[in-house]
Amino acid sequence: MLDKGRPVYTIGTAAEILGVHPRTLRLYEDGGLLRPARKNNRRFYTTNDLQWITCIRYLIHEKGLNQEGLRRLLARVPCWEITACGSDGRNGCRAVHDRTTPCWDLARQADDDNRCFECEAYLSAAEYVLDERELQEAMVYVVPD
């Protein structure tokens, strides 16, 4: 069984599985909606990423959100609650003070060498913006287990 958090899919493979153009995945990343793993400056996607991309596509194509609206909605996900940051951790956290950009995109902008693709806030985002029925509807693509 494949580890859902292991980055194994290249951008071309991920795009083929999802039935999208690789440029779409780059646009989602540039828009702060997606944070794939990087190895030698190449993007690698996890099964979790593929599932998150299906949620992004559902919100854009079925619910009528645009990328900016979705990015702002995701910025409201309380990462400090998900990761149980104490008050010391929250005092210096940019995500607490900048509620216009998802925490993983703030990390990208700061060139932090982190592993956002493993972050609980990143992995939990779909559950914060979709209810259980919508999560099921979003999973229209066959994503490997």
N, C-alpha and C positions, 0 to 999 in steps of 0.2 A: 504494500500500500504506500502511495506517495505521500510524503510530508507536505501538507497544504501550505506550510510557511517556507518551504525551500525554493529559492529562486532558480528555476530550471528552464523556463520558456524564453527564447529570444523574442524580440519584438515581432519578427516575421511569423514565428510559430504562434505566438499569442494572438496576433491579428488574424491569422488563418482560422484558429479555433473559434474566435469570436465573430468571424465574418465581417471584419472591418479592415480599413486600410491602415497600415502602420502609422501614417501621418495622423490619423485620428488619435492614436495612443500618445503620440508626441504632443498633440494639442491639449489633451487632457493633462498631461504632465506639466506642460508650459503654463496651463491655467491654474495649477495648484491643486488639481483634483486627484492626482495619482502620484504615487512615489515608489516606482520600481527600484529594485536593488541595482547597484552598478558594480561591474567587475571590469577593470581595464577600460573604463569609459563606455562600456556596452551595457544596455538595459537588459535585465533579466526579470521575468515576472513569475510570481508564485501563483498557485491555485487560488489563494485568497485574493490576489490582485485581479485575477480573471473574474471571480465572483463579484468583486467590487465594481469592476468595469461594467458588468451586466446591470448593476444597480444604477450606475451613472447614466448608462444609455436609457434605461427605463425612465429615470427622472427627466431626462432631456426629451426623449421621443414620446413618452406616454403621458407625462405629467406637465409638459410644457415649460419646464424650467430652462433657462439658458445657463451657459457656463458661469457667468458672473453671479447670477442668482444662487446657483448651487454652491459656488465657492463661499459666498457670504453665509449661506445656511450652514455649511460645514464649519465655518469659523465660530459658530455658536455652540458647537459640540464642546462640552466642558472637559477638556483633556485632563485638567488637574483633579477632577473628581474620578475619572476613569482610572488614572494611574495612581490615585490616592497620594498626591503630593501634599506634604506638610506645608505649613505657612512659610517656612524658610525657603522651600523650593518654589513656592508661588511668588514670593517677593521679587525674584529676579527673572521670572518667566515672562517672555514677550507675549505669549498667547493670552495671558490674563489681562494684559493691558491693550493688546491689539486684537479686537474682536471682529476684524474685517478679513482676516486671512487664516485659513486652517493652520494649526500648530505645525504640521509636517511641512507646509510650504514656508512658514517662517524659518524653520530649520534649514531648508534648502537655500533660502535667500541669504542666510547668515553663513553659508558654506560649512555648516556643522558636519563633521564626519560622523553621522549617526546612521542608525539602521531603522529608519522610519517604517520600512515595510514590516518590521517586527513589533512596532509600537501598538499597545492596546488601544489607544485613541484612534489610530488609523484603522485598525482591524474592527473596531466597534462602530465606526461612522455610519454604516448602513443601518444599524439597529436604532440609531438616533434620529434618522431622517425618514425611515420607512416603518410602517407597522408590519405585523406578521403576514397579513394577506398580501401587501405590496411586495414584501420580500419574496414570497412565493411567485407572484406574477413576474417579478424582475428576472427570475431564473429561467428565462426562455431559451438560453443557449445551453448546450450540453457542455458541462465543465467537468474535466476529469476528476475522479475521487482519489 
